[in-house]
Amino acid sequence: YSPLVSQLEQTVNQMRKHSFIEIKTFENIQREMIIGERGTRPSFDMLGHTGYLTFARKVLK
């Protein structure tokens, strides 16, 4: 988990240096869901909080 893009970049660069492959990063955005009697929709208010999850595989030599 990386809360900042700069930390994400450092993490991925280190993974590449240490033989990780198939590196994939996903952004997670916090957004409230409004659930009502007539339907469900996302809130239009965006808090702006996000985070990044990075997954990879390690190549063994």
C-alpha positions, 0 to 999 in steps of 0.5 A: 500500500502506498498513500502517495504517488512518490512512494508508489514510484519508489516502491515500483522502482525497487521492485524492478531492481529486485527481479519482480515481474508483472507489476500492477498498481491499482488506485483506490478512491474513497467515495460514499455510496448513497442508498435510498428507497428509490435506488443506490448511487455514488455520492457526488462529494469527493473527499479526495483521499486515495491510495495505491495497491501494488502487486507483483511476482518475484522471479527466483534465480 
